[in-house]
Amino acid sequence: MKEVLFRQSSAIILSAGNSARMGAHKALLKFDSGKTFIQKITETYLRAGTDQIIVVVNAELFNLISKSKPALSEKLLLVINNNPEIGRFYSLQTGIKEVKSGNYTFFQNIDNPLTSEKLLRELYSYKEEADVLIPDFQKKSGHPVLISPLVVSEIFQCKDPDIRIDMFLKKFTRMKVPTTDRNILANINSPEDYAGWI
């Protein structure tokens, strides 16, 4: 499974927001004593065998990462979104421009560092069943989402960067993948959220 996944998948981590509610860039928050959110998330994807990791950042975060030089894999590609105010779809589109041709692609926000290798493999095992695979915990959808090469291509070509991601994905075949992993619902946007999940 790992070898197949390694050859055919990318991951896009969306981290171009200004983190106003948190008061600090979430990518650089501590997950534990040794890792930040960006390190934990990207290492999880790499351990699962994901071929390509793309993190979409704003210019300020790019500069902070460049100066602090956290230990990040050489497989990780930082891509700058110079217009983060446009919205999440534009950030996703910015990352998708770098996706290897033919790759299935996971995407998620930086605010959930609790993604697991097991969940990634579960989602990937259903890749032939639908173009959009969404983890589902007790009838609540979460992240990451896995999209097919067709969806990747359609996002790349879309001329409406203001569209909501969920609305755009509705035109494709979708499947909710049941999971016992409640961490798919984590959405750490404030100090209170941070204290509650980490």
C-alpha positions in Angstrom: 0.0 0.0 0.0 2.7 2.5 1.0 4.6 2.1 -2.3 1.5 2.6 -4.4 0.5 5.7 -2.3 4.0 7.1 -2.6 3.9 7.0 -6.4 0.5 8.5 -6.9 -0.5 11.1 -4.3 0.1 14.7 -3.4 -0.9 16.7 -0.3 -1.8 20.4 -0.2 -1.8 22.1 3.2 -3.6 25.5 3.3 -1.8 28.0 5.5 -2.2 31.3 3.8 -4.7 32.9 6.3 -3.7 35.6 8.7 -4.6 33.6 11.8 -6.3 36.7 13.3 -8.3 34.7 16.0 -5.3 32.7 17.1 -3.0 35.8 17.2 -0.1 33.8 15.7 0.6 31.8 12.6 -0.9 28.3 13.2 1.8 26.6 11.1 4.4 27.5 13.8 2.3 26.6 16.8 3.7 23.9 19.0 2.1 20.5 18.5 4.2 19.0 21.3 7.6 19.7 22.8 9.4 18.8 19.6 7.2 19.7 16.7 5.1 22.5 15.2 1.9 22.1 13.3 3.6 22.3 10.0 6.2 19.6 11.0 3.6 17.3 12.5 1.2 17.4 9.5 3.8 17.1 6.8 5.7 14.3 8.6 2.4 12.4 8.8 1.8 12.6 5.1 5.4 11.6 4.4 5.2 8.6 6.7 2.1 7.5 4.9 4.0 7.5 1.7 2.7 10.7 0.0 4.9 11.6 -2.9 4.6 15.4 -2.8 3.8 17.9 0.0 2.8 21.4 -0.9 2.1 24.0 1.8 0.4 27.2 0.6 1.5 30.2 2.8 1.2 34.0 2.8 4.3 36.1 2.3 4.7 36.9 6.0 4.6 33.2 7.0 7.1 32.4 4.2 9.5 34.9 5.6 9.1 33.6 9.2 9.8 30.0 8.1 12.7 31.2 6.0 14.2 33.0 9.0 13.5 30.4 11.7 14.5 27.4 9.5 12.4 24.7 11.2 13.4 21.1 10.4 11.2 20.4 7.3 11.6 17.7 4.7 13.2 18.5 1.4 10.2 17.1 -0.2 8.1 20.0 1.1 7.4 22.8 -1.3 6.3 26.2 0.1 4.1 28.1 -2.3 3.2 31.7 -1.7 -0.3 32.9 -2.1 0.0 36.7 -2.6 -3.7 37.2 -2.5 -5.0 35.3 0.5 -7.9 37.6 0.9 -9.5 36.0 -2.2 -10.3 32.9 -0.2 -9.6 29.2 0.4 -10.4 28.1 -3.2 -7.8 30.4 -4.6 -5.3 29.1 -2.0 -6.2 25.5 -3.1 -5.9 26.5 -6.8 -2.5 28.1 -6.0 -1.2 24.8 -4.6 -2.8 22.7 -7.3 -0.7 24.4 -9.9 2.3 22.5 -8.5 0.7 19.1 -8.3 2.3 16.3 -10.3 0.3 15.3 -13.3 -2.1 12.4 -12.6 -1.7 12.5 -8.8 -4.6 12.0 -6.4 -4.5 14.9 -4.0 -5.3 15.3 -0.3 -6.0 18.7 1.0 -6.6 20.1 4.5 -6.1 23.3 6.5 -3.1 23.8 8.7 -5.4 24.0 11.7 -5.7 20.2 12.1 -2.4 18.6 13.1 -4.1 15.5 14.2 -4.4 13.8 10.8 -3.2 10.1 11.0 -1.5 7.8 8.6 -4.3 5.3 9.2 -6.9 7.8 8.0 -4.9 8.7 4.9 -4.6 5.1 3.9 -8.3 4.5 4.6 -9.3 7.4 2.3 -6.8 6.3 -0.4 -8.2 2.8 -0.4 -11.5 4.2 -1.8 -9.9 6.3 -4.5 -11.6 4.3 -7.3 -15.1 4.8 -5.7 -15.6 8.5 -6.2 -13.8 11.7 -7.3 -14.1 13.3 -3.9 -13.6 11.3 -0.7 -14.6 12.9 2.6 -14.0 11.4 6.1 -17.1 11.2 8.2 -17.3 10.8 11.9 -20.8 10.2 13.3 -22.4 12.0 10.2 -20.1 15.0 10.5 -17.7 15.6 7.7 -14.1 16.6 8.3 -10.6 16.7 6.8 -8.5 15.8 5.0 -10.4 15.4 1.7 -9.0 13.3 -1.2 -9.7 14.4 -4.7 -9.1 12.6 -8.0 -6.8 13.8 -10.9 -10.0 14.9 -12.7 -11.0 17.2 -9.9 -7.4 18.5 -9.7 -7.5 19.4 -13.4 -10.9 21.1 -13.1 -9.8 23.2 -10.1 -6.6 24.2 -12.1 -8.8 25.4 -15.0 -11.5 27.1 -13.0 -11.9 30.8 -13.8 -13.9 31.7 -10.6 -11.4 31.9 -7.7 -14.1 33.3 -5.4 -16.2 30.1 -5.4 -16.5 28.1 -2.2 -14.6 24.8 -2.2 -17.6 22.8 -1.0 -19.8 24.2 -3.7 -17.3 23.5 -6.4 -16.9 19.9 -5.3 -20.6 19.2 -5.5 -20.5 18.7 -9.3 -18.3 15.6 -8.9 -19.1 12.1 -7.5 -18.6 12.2 -3.8 -18.4 9.6 -1.1 -18.3 9.9 2.7 -15.9 7.5 4.2 -17.0 6.5 7.8 -14.2 6.7 10.4 -13.9 6.3 14.1 -11.3 9.1 14.2 -13.0 12.1 15.7 -9.9 14.1 15.1 -11.1 14.8 11.5 -13.3 17.4 13.2 -10.5 19.4 14.7 -10.5 23.1 13.7 -8.0 25.0 15.8 -8.6 28.7 15.1 -8.4 30.3 18.6 -6.4 29.9 21.8 -9.5 28.2 23.3 -9.6 25.6 20.4 -5.8 25.1 20.9 -6.3 24.3 24.6 -9.2 22.0 23.9 -7.5 19.8 21.2 -3.8 19.8 21.9 
